[in-house]
Amino acid sequence: MHSLRTRIAVSYAVLLVAVIVVIAVALNFAFGSILFDEARARALYTADEIARVTNSGLSVLNEPVELILANQYNLDHWAGPSTLIQIDDPQGDTLGKSSNMGGFRFPPAAPLQAGSQRFTVLHADFGNVLVLDRPIASNGRVAAVVQIGEKLDIADAARERAQLVLAIVTIVASIAVILASYAIARPAIDPINRLTEEIEEIGSDRLDRRLGWPKRSDEVGKLAATFDAMLGRLAEAFARERQFISDASHELKTPLTVINANAQMLARWADRDPKIREESLQAIIAESAALAAMVNGMLTLAKADSGEEIPREPIPLDALVEDCVRHLAERASAKNLALRFVPLDPKTTPLVMGDEKLLRQVVNNLTENAIKFTESGSVEVSVGIAGAAAVVEVADSGPGIAPEAAEHVFERFYRADASHSRAVEGTGLGLAIVSSIVRVHKGSVEVRARAGGGSLFIVRLPLLEALPNPPESVIESS
């Protein structure tokens, strides 16, 4: 049963057929119980009638109980087409029986106390008989035992006919249920089949196509809407991939071209002109380093994007940031910039859970980016706590970022200069790496224009714990 329609139809059919069978069995049992109860009621009525006639005879005729009960006229009067009467003495000997019993007789009744009675089912040659044994008392003793038999052959025949009717109805109903289940399953499955056909027509070159089933609010409509949303995300991912390949090709082309040109210069002029050899070697070394930095950046992005293999441990964020600032102090001094580290809250230090190397790269990239784009003034790196987040802020006094460029600065290979000018040193991956690392640490990063000029980058990471902090320390290079 590979077809979903078949599985649904069979499931419905099996369930409904089971319900029908249970109902049929219950009806058969109920009908049999009713017939059996009717036989019991007739036997009890006959017993009560015998007791009434016997009591009347005792009071009027003053005859012994045995004579009244054994009177053939009385026995035949109490008997009926399905009712058999037999009178036994307390020792089990038969005193009399109705004419319709012929040569058949009930086995002797077991002893009973006066005022009690007992029902048994006797299996005779002509069928089952429900037998009621009731003792008749006289002068404080059991004078006789009345045995009233109700033939169950009529009830059994009626029950068999009812079983046949129920069986036929069950079979017909089951067939109808199976056919109806297939018919009902078809309109439920057809939309899925149409959805499958439309999905099969969508390839990687047609990601702009949408199913567009806005009128359906059921599960199929939700599935179509979810698929459309997935197509949108795939289209964006493919677009980013194509842009990434284009940008990477563009960024890799220039250093490879420079390396190739200088390698040809070395091959042609290295032995003749030492100056050309020196310049070519320096160019190859510089461009090779740029290529290595770009590849390392791509590997870091891939690692950050995966997120699952990143080891995590508690990290005191202020100590990490302070160490990063200390190592970059010399680079700031080379540009005559003041590089400062100031905790926002001197009394506490934020503790976060993450990968120390990746978080260190976040701080290094933001700080190096600030130093690179700041020609004069200062760069300030601060750490603090805001609510349930640890906050790292990197502020510079550079030219700032244009509003239209602010929303793109964290994209790979993005530069505010649309021509991808190489006048500014870097791979174009630094801020993209920051964004990816912060994202896998379940944090956020944003950039704002700083009052008075410059840019302010703000990183927020989930706070694990706030620990006591040593007195405020300041690292400054100028």
C-alpha positions in Angstrom: 0.0 0.0 0.0 2.3 2.7 -1.3 -0.5 5.1 -2.1 -1.5 7.5 0.6 -5.1 7.4 -0.7 -5.2 3.6 -0.3 -3.7 3.8 3.2 -6.3 6.4 4.3 -9.2 4.5 2.7 -8.1 1.2 4.2 -7.6 2.9 7.6 -11.1 4.4 7.5 -12.7 1.2 6.2 -11.0 -1.0 8.8 -12.1 1.4 11.6 -15.7 1.6 10.4 -16.0 -2.1 9.6 -14.8 -2.8 13.1 -17.4 -0.5 14.5 -20.1 -2.2 12.4 -19.0 -5.7 13.5 -19.0 -4.6 17.2 -22.5 -3.1 16.8 -23.7 -6.3 15.1 -22.3 -8.5 17.8 -23.8 -6.3 20.5 -27.2 -6.3 18.7 -27.1 -10.1 18.4 -26.2 -10.5 22.1 -28.9 -8.0 23.1 -31.5 -9.8 20.9 -30.6 -13.2 22.4 -30.8 -11.7 25.9 -34.2 -10.4 25.2 -35.5 -13.7 23.9 -34.0 -15.5 26.9 -35.5 -13.0 29.4 -38.9 -13.5 27.7 -38.6 -17.3 28.3 -37.7 -16.6 32.0 -40.7 -14.3 32.3 -43.1 -16.9 30.9 -41.7 -19.6 33.2 -42.1 -17.3 36.2 -45.6 -16.3 35.2 -46.6 -20.0 34.8 -45.1 -20.8 38.2 -47.0 -18.0 39.8 -50.2 -19.2 38.1 -49.6 -22.7 39.5 -49.1 -21.4 43.0 -52.3 -19.3 42.8 -54.4 -22.2 41.5 -52.9 -24.5 44.1 -53.6 -22.1 47.0 -57.2 -21.7 45.7 -57.7 -25.4 45.5 -56.4 -25.9 49.1 -58.7 -23.3 50.5 -61.9 -24.5 48.5 -61.5 -28.2 48.0 -59.2 -29.0 50.9 -57.4 -31.5 48.8 -53.8 -32.5 49.2 -51.3 -30.5 47.3 -50.0 -33.5 45.4 -53.5 -34.3 44.0 -54.1 -30.7 42.8 -50.7 -30.5 41.1 -50.8 -33.9 39.6 -54.3 -33.4 38.1 -53.9 -33.9 34.4 -56.4 -31.2 33.5 -54.5 -28.7 35.5 -51.2 -29.8 34.0 -52.5 -29.5 30.4 -54.1 -26.1 31.3 -50.8 -24.7 32.6 -48.8 -26.1 29.7 -48.6 -24.5 26.3 -47.0 -24.9 22.8 -43.6 -24.1 24.2 -44.3 -24.7 27.9 -43.7 -28.1 29.6 -44.9 -29.0 33.1 -43.7 -31.8 35.4 -44.5 -32.4 39.0 -42.1 -34.3 41.2 -42.3 -35.4 44.8 -39.5 -34.3 47.2 -37.7 -37.6 46.5 -37.6 -36.9 42.7 -40.4 -39.3 41.6 -42.7 -37.9 38.9 -46.2 -37.3 40.1 -47.5 -36.0 36.8 -46.6 -34.2 33.6 -48.3 -32.3 30.8 -49.4 -34.3 27.8 -47.2 -32.3 25.4 -44.1 -33.9 27.0 -44.9 -37.3 25.6 -42.3 -39.8 26.7 -39.8 -37.1 27.7 -39.3 -36.2 31.4 -37.1 -33.8 33.3 -34.4 -35.3 35.4 -35.2 -35.1 39.2 -34.7 -31.7 40.6 -32.0 -31.2 43.3 -33.4 -30.4 46.7 -34.6 -26.8 47.3 -35.7 -24.9 50.3 -39.3 -23.7 50.5 -39.5 -20.2 49.0 -36.5 -20.6 46.7 -36.3 -21.4 43.0 -33.6 -22.3 40.4 -33.1 -21.9 36.6 -31.2 -24.4 34.5 -30.8 -25.0 30.8 -31.4 -28.5 29.7 -30.0 -29.9 26.4 -32.7 -32.2 25.1 -33.0 -34.1 21.8 -35.5 -31.6 20.5 -33.5 -28.6 21.5 -32.6 -26.5 24.6 -35.1 -26.1 27.4 -35.0 -23.4 30.1 -36.2 -25.2 33.3 -37.5 -23.5 36.4 -37.6 -25.6 39.6 -39.9 -24.2 42.3 -40.9 -26.1 45.5 -44.5 -26.1 46.7 -44.9 -26.1 50.5 -47.8 -27.4 52.5 -48.0 -27.5 56.3 -44.5 -26.2 56.6 -42.9 -28.8 54.4 -42.0 -29.2 50.7 -44.9 -31.3 49.3 -43.8 -31.2 45.7 -41.5 -29.6 43.2 -42.9 -27.9 40.0 -40.6 -28.1 37.0 -41.6 -25.6 34.3 -39.7 -26.0 31.0 -39.7 -23.3 28.3 -38.5 -24.5 24.9 -35.8 -22.3 23.5 -35.9 -23.7 19.9 -38.1 -20.8 18.8 -35.8 -18.3 20.4 -32.8 -20.0 19.0 -34.4 -20.0 15.5 -35.2 -16.3 15.8 -31.7 -15.6 17.0 -30.2 -17.5 14.0 -32.4 -15.5 11.7 -31.3 -12.3 13.4 -27.7 -13.4 13.1 -28.1 -14.1 9.3 -29.7 -10.7 8.8 -27.0 -9.0 10.8 -24.3 -10.8 8.9 -25.8 -9.8 5.5 -26.2 -6.2 6.8 -22.6 -6.2 8.1 -21.2 -7.5 4.8 -23.2 -5.0 2.7 -22.3 -2.1 5.0 -18.6 -3.1 5.0 -18.6 -3.1 1.2 -20.3 0.3 1.2 -17.9 1.7 3.7 -14.9 0.5 1.7 -16.2 2.1 -1.5 -17.2 5.3 0.4 -13.7 5.4 2.0 -12.0 5.4 -1.3 -14.5 8.0 -2.6 -14.0 10.2 0.5 -10.2 9.8 0.4 -10.0 11.0 -3.3 -10.9 14.7 -2.7 -8.6 14.7 0.3 -5.6 13.4 -1.7 -6.2 15.1 -5.0 -4.9 18.5 -3.8 -1.8 16.8 -2.6 -1.3 15.2 -6.0 -1.8 18.5 -7.8 0.6 20.1 -5.3 3.2 17.4 -6.1 2.8 18.0 -9.8 3.3 21.7 -9.4 6.3 21.2 -7.1 7.9 18.8 -9.6 7.8 21.6 -12.3 9.8 23.9 -10.1 13.5 23.6 -10.6 16.5 25.6 -9.4 16.1 27.9 -12.4 12.5 28.7 -11.6 12.7 29.6 -7.9 10.7 32.8 -8.6 7.6 30.7 -9.2 5.1 30.3 -6.4 2.2 27.8 -5.9 -0.2 30.6 -4.8 -3.0 28.7 -3.0 -4.3 31.6 -0.9 -7.9 30.4 -0.8 -7.2 27.2 1.1 -7.1 27.6 4.9 -6.7 23.8 5.6 -3.6 21.8 6.1 -2.9 21.6 2.3 -3.2 25.4 2.1 -0.7 25.7 5.0 1.6 23.3 3.3 1.5 25.3 0.0 2.1 28.5 1.9 5.0 27.0 3.8 6.5 25.7 0.5 6.1 29.2 -1.0 8.0 30.6 1.9 10.7 28.0 1.6 11.0 28.8 -2.1 11.5 32.4 -1.1 14.2 31.5 1.3 15.9 29.2 -1.3 15.7 32.0 -3.9 17.4 34.4 -1.4 20.0 31.7 -0.6 20.7 31.1 -4.3 21.0 34.8 -4.9 23.4 35.2 -2.0 25.4 32.2 -3.3 25.6 33.7 -6.8 26.6 37.0 -5.3 29.1 35.4 -3.1 30.7 33.5 -6.0 30.7 36.6 -8.1 32.3 38.7 -5.3 34.7 35.9 -4.4 35.8 35.6 -8.1 36.2 39.3 -8.3 38.2 39.5 -5.1 40.4 36.5 -6.0 41.0 37.6 -9.5 43.0 40.7 -8.6 45.6 39.0 -6.3 45.9 36.0 -8.6 46.5 38.4 -11.6 49.1 40.3 -9.6 50.9 37.1 -8.5 50.8 35.7 -12.1 52.2 39.0 -13.6 55.0 39.2 -11.0 55.8 35.6 -11.5 56.2 36.3 -15.2 58.3 39.3 -14.4 60.5 37.1 -12.2 60.9 34.5 -15.0 61.8 37.1 -17.5 63.8 39.8 -15.6 64.8 38.4 -12.2 68.4 37.5 -13.4 68.9 40.9 -15.1 67.4 43.4 -12.6 67.7 42.8 -8.9 65.2 45.6 -8.2 62.5 44.0 -10.3 63.2 40.7 -8.5 62.8 42.3 -5.1 59.6 44.2 -6.1 58.1 41.1 -7.7 58.8 39.0 -4.7 57.4 41.5 -2.3 54.2 41.8 -4.4 53.8 38.0 -4.6 54.3 37.8 -0.8 51.7 40.5 -0.1 49.1 39.1 -2.5 49.7 35.6 -1.2 49.1 36.8 2.3 45.9 38.6 1.1 44.7 35.3 -0.5 45.5 33.4 2.7 43.6 35.9 4.8 40.6 35.7 2.4 40.6 31.8 2.5 40.9 31.9 6.3 38.0 34.3 6.5 35.9 32.0 4.3 36.8 29.0 6.5 35.8 31.0 9.6 32.5 31.9 8.0 31.8 28.3 7.2 32.6 27.2 10.8 30.5 30.0 12.2 27.6 29.2 9.9 27.6 25.5 11.0 27.5 26.5 14.7 27.1 22.9 15.9 30.8 22.0 16.2 31.7 25.1 18.1 33.0 24.3 21.6 31.4 26.4 24.3 32.7 27.3 27.7 32.2 30.2 30.3 34.2 33.2 29.2 34.8 36.4 31.2 34.1 38.9 28.4 35.8 41.9 29.9 39.1 40.0 30.3 38.9 38.8 26.7 38.1 42.3 25.3 40.9 43.9 27.4 43.4 41.4 26.1 42.3 42.1 22.5 42.7 45.8 23.0 46.1 45.4 24.5 47.4 43.4 21.5 46.0 46.0 19.1 47.5 49.0 21.0 50.6 49.0 18.8 48.6 49.2 15.6 46.6 52.1 16.9 49.8 53.9 18.0 51.2 53.5 14.4 48.3 55.7 13.2 48.6 58.1 16.2 45.2 57.0 17.5 44.1 56.7 21.1 42.8 53.1 21.8 40.9 52.8 25.1 39.3 50.0 27.0 36.7 51.1 29.5 34.3 48.8 31.4 30.7 50.2 31.4 30.1 48.8 34.9 33.3 48.6 36.9 31.6 46.5 39.7 30.7 43.5 37.6 32.1 41.5 34.7 29.9 39.7 32.2 30.3 36.0 31.8 29.1 34.5 28.5 29.0 30.9 27.1 30.9 30.5 23.8 34.0 29.8 21.8 36.9 32.0 23.0 38.7 32.1 19.7 35.6 33.1 17.8 34.6 35.8 20.3 38.1 37.1 20.3 37.9 37.4 16.5 34.7 39.4 16.8 36.4 41.9 19.0 39.6 42.0 16.9 37.6 42.4 13.6 35.5 45.3 15.0 38.5 47.0 16.6 40.8 46.6 13.5 37.9 47.9 11.3 37.6 51.0 13.5 41.4 51.6 13.5 41.5 51.1 9.7 38.8 53.6 8.9 39.8 56.2 11.6 42.5 58.7 10.5 42.6 60.8 13.7 41.0 60.8 17.1 40.3 57.7 19.1 38.8 54.3 19.2 37.0 53.2 22.4 36.1 49.6 23.3 33.8 49.1 26.2 32.1 46.1 27.9 29.0 46.0 30.2 25.7 44.4 31.0 22.3 45.5 29.8 19.5 43.4 31.2 20.1 39.8 30.3 22.7 40.6 27.7 26.5 41.2 27.8 27.3 44.2 25.6 30.5 45.1 23.7 30.7 48.5 22.1 33.3 49.7 19.6 33.2 53.4 18.9 35.5 55.4 16.5 35.8 58.9 15.4 36.1 58.1 11.7 34.0 59.3 8.8 31.1 57.1 9.8 28.9 54.9 7.6 26.2 56.3 5.3 22.7 55.3 6.2 22.1 53.5 2.9 25.3 51.4 3.5 24.6 50.6 7.2 22.2 47.8 6.4 24.7 46.1 4.1 28.0 46.3 6.0 27.6 42.8 7.4 27.3 41.2 4.0 30.2 39.3 2.5 32.6 41.3 0.3 30.4 44.4 0.7 32.1 47.7 0.5 30.5 51.1 0.5 32.4 51.7 -2.8 30.4 49.9 -5.4 33.4 49.5 -7.6 35.1 47.3 -5.0 38.1 49.6 -4.8 41.2 48.0 -3.4 42.4 51.3 -2.0 41.3 50.2 1.4 43.1 47.2 2.8 41.1 44.1 3.7 39.2 41.1 2.4 35.7 42.4 2.8 34.8 39.5 5.1 35.6 41.0 8.5 32.1 42.3 9.4 30.4 39.3 7.8 32.5 37.1 10.0 31.5 39.2 13.0 27.8 38.8 12.1 28.0 35.0 11.6 29.9 34.4 14.9 27.5 36.5 16.9 24.6 34.8 15.3 25.7 31.3 16.2 26.3 32.6 19.8 22.6 33.6 19.7 23.4 37.3 19.9 23.0 40.3 17.7 25.2 43.0 16.2 24.3 46.5 14.9 25.9 49.7 13.8 24.8 53.2 14.5 26.1 56.7 13.6 27.9 58.1 16.6 27.0 61.5 17.9 29.7 63.9 16.9 30.9 61.7 14.0 32.1 58.2 13.6 30.5 54.8 14.0 29.3 52.7 17.0 29.2 48.9 16.7 27.2 47.2 19.4 27.4 43.4 20.1 24.9 41.8 22.4 25.4 38.2 23.7 23.3 36.2 26.1 24.5 36.8 29.7 25.4 33.6 31.6 26.3 35.3 34.9 27.5 38.6 36.4 30.7 38.2 38.5 32.5 40.7 40.7 34.8 42.9 38.7 38.2 44.3 39.8 38.6 48.1 39.9 38.2 49.9 36.6 41.2 49.6 34.3 42.0 51.6 31.3 44.3 50.7 28.4 45.2 53.6 26.2 47.7 54.0 23.4 48.4 57.3 21.7 
